[in-house]
Amino acid sequence: MTKVLLSIHVLAAIIAVGPVTVAASMFPALARRGDARALRLLHRICTVYATIGVAVPVFGLATATSLGVLGDAWLLTSIGLTMVAAALLGLVILPRQKGLLDQAGPDPRLGMLTGVFNLLWAVVVVLMIVRPGSTTGA
């Protein structure tokens, strides 16, 4: 069962988080160009895939429970960073994107915030692969 949960967790991460990071990264550049149609599409991609992305931590927690690593520092750090990334996306990036759709003009901080969001996910991925201090093997 652990392999099934892990497989679903990884697939959900690839399918849901990947499109959000790409679409969110493209948004600031297209906002500077003023391509309203493309901006609406990217915002929709971010919103829909962020919603689907809820499956990632759900299956991640199920996998961690199955593996017995729920209290490991690398996992707790990953959970914390995931929460920060989710909050950044849901409370800052998506509302700023929506604001740019409602009013023309670039948001100079949106690119930086999106970069931080992407960096958080990169750190989570590394922690999931390296698992520093893990006794479950590589």
N, C-alpha and C positions, 0 to 999 in steps of 0.2 A: 504494500500500500504506500510506503514511503516513496518508492520510485515513481509511482503514479502522481502523488502529490507534488513531488519535486518537478516532474515533467510539466505538470499544469502550471506550477508557479513560474518556471523559466519561460514557457511559451507565453503566458500572460504578460510577463515582463517585456518580452521581445515585441509582441503584437500590440500591446497597449502603451507602454512607456516610450518605445522607439518613435512612433509617429508623433507623440506629444513633443518630444525633445526636438525633433526635426521641424515640425510646424511652428513651434514657439520660437525657434531660432531664426526661421525665415521671416517671421512677422515684422520685427523692427525694420529690417531693410526694405521690405515692401511698403511699410508705413511711410518711410521717407520718400518713396516714389509716388505714393498716393493712389495705389491700385486698390480701390475699394472692393472690387469683386473678389480679388485674390485674398484680401484681408478677411472678408466674411468667410471664405472657404477655410482659411487657416485657423480662424477662431473657432469655427464649427468642429474642425478636426481636433483641436486642442480640447474643447469641451466634451465631445463625445468620447474620445479615447481616455481622457482623464476619468470619466465616469466608469468606463470599462476597466480602467487601471485599478479600481478598488479591489479587483480579484487578486492582484499581485500580493498585497500584504495578507489577505485572507488565506490564500493557499500557502504563503510563506510561513505564517504562524502555525498552520496545520502541519506543514513539513517539519518545522522546528520542534513542535510537540512530539511528533512521531520519532524524530531523531534523538530526542531528549537533550536538546541544546538550548532550550528556551532561556536559560539563565546565563549563557556564555556572553562574555563581554563583547566579542565581535558582533554577535547577533543583536544585543541590546543597543550597541552603537548604530548598527544598520537600521534598526527600528526607529531610533531617535532621528537619524538623518532622513529617513523616509518620511517621518512625520513633518519635519521641517520643510522638505521638498514639496510635500502635498499642501501644506499650509501656504507656502510661497506661491505655488501654482493657483490654488483655489482662492486665496484671499488677496493676492497682489497682481499676479501676471494676468489671469483671465479678466479680472475687473479693469485693468489698464487697457487690455486689448479691446474690451467692450467700449471703454471710453473713447478710444481712438476711432472705433467704428462710428460712434455717435457724433464725433467732432473731428474734422480733418486736422492733421498736424502731427508731427512725430513726438514721441515721448523719449527723451534722451536716456532715461534711466531704464527703460524696458529692456534694452539689449543687455545691459549689465545684469539685471535681475534674472533674465533668462539664462545668461551664462552661469550665474550662481546655481540656478536650478539644475542645469545640465552637469555642473561640477559635482553637486551633491549626489546625483545618480551615478556618476562615474566612481565616486568614492564607495558608494554602496555596492556596486558591482565588484570592485576590487576586494572589499571586505568579504563578500560572499564567496569569492574564489579563493582568496588567500587564507581566510579564517584564522587570523593570528591567535595563538594560544589554544587552538582547538586540539582536542585529543581524539577526534573522530577520524583523523587521517586526511590526506590531501585529495 
